[in-house]
Amino acid sequence: MAPEPAPLARRTPAFLLDQFAVILLVVPPALAAGVPFEDVVSPGDTRRVIFLVLMAVAFVYHLLLEWLTGLTLGKRALGLRVVADDGTPLGIRGSLLRNALRLIDGLGYWGVAVAVILIRGDGKRLGDVAGRTLVVRDR
């Protein structure tokens, strides 16, 4: 029997927790290194660099944690897991494809991902379709 997708209402807070974790991995170290807070939040070169670093860290964070454990901090907290379509553990290829498409899924403050999930009706955003993955309830 095919696994059942986790509801969007449960995925959303997990995603927000993961976003917060990524911010904590980047912004406090930047501030500790002497980058002024105003430069982090105000338009300009520093904010652009911080944004690019956030994107890179988010990619690696999701890629590694989902591939190695099927979980991120947010998914663990909300009782979710990423699996292959057939319910088996996620492989590196699936994780790589799933997370590479975050760039597209994330457009419009994740509006693309939400729209695709709602339109498809099978719980999959573009990254899940490409990676042949699914977010399911873990408990």
C-alpha positions in Angstrom: 0.0 0.0 0.0 1.3 3.4 -0.9 2.2 5.8 1.9 -0.3 8.6 2.7 1.0 12.2 2.4 1.2 14.4 5.4 -1.3 17.3 5.4 -0.1 20.7 4.4 -1.3 22.1 7.8 1.3 19.9 9.5 4.0 20.5 6.9 3.8 24.3 7.2 4.9 24.6 10.9 7.7 22.1 10.3 8.9 24.2 7.4 8.8 27.3 9.5 10.8 25.6 12.3 13.4 24.5 9.7 13.6 28.1 8.3 14.2 29.3 11.8 17.0 26.7 12.4 18.7 27.8 9.2 18.6 31.4 10.2 20.1 30.5 13.6 22.9 28.7 11.7 23.8 31.8 9.7 22.8 35.1 11.3 24.2 34.7 14.9 27.6 33.6 13.5 27.6 36.5 11.1 26.8 38.9 14.0 29.5 37.3 16.2 32.0 37.8 13.3 31.3 41.5 13.5 28.7 42.0 10.7 26.5 44.9 11.9 22.8 43.9 12.4 21.8 46.9 10.2 23.8 45.4 7.3 22.1 42.0 7.7 18.6 43.5 7.5 19.0 46.5 5.2 19.2 46.4 1.4 22.7 46.2 0.1 25.6 43.9 -0.6 25.8 42.4 2.8 22.2 41.4 2.9 22.6 39.8 -0.6 25.5 37.8 0.6 23.7 36.7 3.8 20.7 35.7 1.6 23.0 33.5 -0.6 24.6 31.9 2.4 21.2 31.2 3.9 20.1 29.5 0.6 23.3 27.4 0.6 23.0 26.4 4.2 19.3 25.6 3.7 20.1 23.4 0.8 22.9 21.5 2.6 20.7 21.3 5.8 17.8 19.7 4.0 19.8 17.6 1.7 22.0 15.9 4.4 19.4 15.6 7.1 16.7 14.2 4.8 19.0 11.8 3.0 20.7 10.5 6.2 17.6 10.4 8.5 14.5 11.3 6.6 14.1 14.1 9.1 14.9 17.7 9.7 14.4 19.4 13.1 11.0 20.7 11.9 9.9 17.4 10.6 11.0 15.6 13.8 9.1 18.2 15.9 5.9 17.7 13.9 6.1 14.0 13.5 6.9 14.0 9.8 9.4 12.1 7.6 10.5 12.3 4.0 10.5 8.9 2.2 10.7 7.6 -1.3 7.3 7.2 -3.1 7.2 3.5 -2.2 7.7 4.3 1.5 11.3 3.2 1.6 14.1 5.4 3.1 15.1 8.4 1.0 18.3 8.0 -1.1 20.8 10.6 -2.1 19.4 11.0 -5.6 15.9 11.7 -4.3 17.1 14.1 -1.7 19.3 15.9 -4.2 16.4 16.4 -6.7 13.9 17.2 -4.0 16.1 19.9 -2.6 17.4 21.3 -5.9 13.9 22.3 -6.8 13.5 24.3 -3.6 14.6 27.3 -5.7 11.4 27.0 -7.8 9.1 25.7 -5.0 10.2 28.7 -2.9 9.2 31.4 -5.3 6.5 33.7 -4.0 7.2 32.9 -0.4 6.6 29.2 -1.1 3.4 30.1 -3.0 4.6 27.8 -5.9 5.0 24.8 -3.5 1.6 25.4 -1.8 -0.2 25.9 -5.1 1.3 22.7 -6.6 0.5 20.7 -3.5 -3.1 21.9 -3.6 -3.6 21.5 -7.3 -2.0 18.1 -7.5 -3.9 16.8 -4.5 -1.3 14.2 -3.7 0.8 16.1 -1.2 3.7 16.7 -3.6 5.5 19.9 -4.4 7.7 20.1 -7.5 10.7 18.8 -5.6 8.8 15.8 -4.5 7.7 15.0 -8.0 11.3 15.2 -9.4 12.8 13.3 -6.5 10.0 10.8 -6.3 9.6 11.6 -2.6 6.7 12.1 -0.2 6.4 13.7 3.2 4.5 11.4 5.5 3.4 11.2 9.1 6.1 9.5 11.2 3.9 8.9 14.2 
